[in-house]
Amino acid sequence: MITQSNQLPETGFLRIHQIIGDKNNAPLIPVGKSTWWAGVKSGKFPAKVKLGVRTTAWRVEDIRNLIISFGGAV
């Protein structure tokens, strides 16, 4: 089940902990880290965007569209 979130910004980027959750963030998409990365690799989940050498993120628009495609609401 995809968690509803009305607090996504219109544009910008999300880091993995903001998407799959951690101790400080409720998950938008409740999957484990290895499941997330396998989905990114297979194309089931959106492609990553590199923001520098060590920073990986995803476009908010892509995550919003993913949630909607899974039947969730944003």
C-alpha positions as CSV (number, residue, x, y, z in Angstrom):
1,M,0.0,0.0,0.0
2,I,1.3,3.4,-0.9
3,T,1.2,6.0,1.8
4,Q,-0.7,9.3,1.1
5,S,1.3,12.4,1.4
6,N,0.0,15.9,0.9
7,Q,3.3,17.5,1.8
8,L,5.3,16.7,-1.4
9,P,6.6,19.9,-2.9
10,E,5.6,20.7,-6.5
11,T,9.1,20.3,-7.8
12,G,12.5,19.4,-6.4
13,F,14.2,16.2,-5.4
14,L,13.8,13.5,-2.7
15,R,16.5,11.3,-1.2
16,I,16.0,7.6,-0.7
17,H,15.2,7.9,3.1
18,Q,12.4,10.3,2.2
19,I,10.9,7.9,-0.3
20,I,11.2,4.5,1.5
21,G,11.3,6.0,5.0
22,D,13.6,5.7,8.0
23,K,13.3,6.3,11.8
24,N,12.6,10.0,11.1
25,N,10.4,9.7,7.9
26,A,7.3,7.8,7.2
27,P,7.6,5.9,3.9
28,L,5.9,7.2,0.8
29,I,6.6,3.9,-0.9
30,P,6.9,1.1,1.8
31,V,9.6,-1.1,0.3
32,G,13.1,-2.1,1.5
33,K,16.2,-0.5,0.3
34,S,17.3,-3.5,-1.8
35,T,13.8,-3.8,-3.3
36,W,13.9,-0.1,-4.2
37,W,17.3,-0.4,-5.9
38,A,16.2,-3.5,-7.8
39,G,13.1,-1.6,-9.0
40,V,15.2,1.3,-10.1
41,K,17.5,-1.0,-12.0
42,S,14.6,-2.9,-13.7
43,G,12.8,0.3,-14.6
44,K,9.8,-0.4,-12.3
45,F,10.8,2.7,-10.2
46,P,12.0,6.1,-11.5
47,A,15.6,6.6,-12.6
48,K,17.9,8.2,-10.1
49,V,19.5,11.7,-10.6
50,K,23.0,12.3,-9.5
51,L,23.4,15.6,-7.6
52,G,27.2,15.6,-7.3
53,V,29.6,12.8,-6.7
54,R,28.0,11.2,-3.7
55,T,24.4,12.4,-3.7
56,T,21.6,10.5,-5.4
57,A,18.0,11.7,-5.5
58,W,14.7,11.3,-7.5
59,R,12.5,14.0,-9.0
60,V,9.4,14.7,-6.9
61,E,7.3,14.7,-10.1
62,D,8.5,11.1,-10.9
63,I,7.8,9.9,-7.3
64,R,4.3,11.5,-7.4
65,N,3.6,9.8,-10.7
66,L,4.8,6.5,-9.3
67,I,2.5,6.8,-6.3
68,I,-0.5,7.6,-8.6
69,S,0.3,4.7,-10.9
70,F,0.1,2.4,-7.9
71,G,-3.3,3.7,-7.0
72,G,-2.2,6.0,-4.2
73,A,-3.1,9.6,-3.7
74,V,-0.8,12.6,-3.3
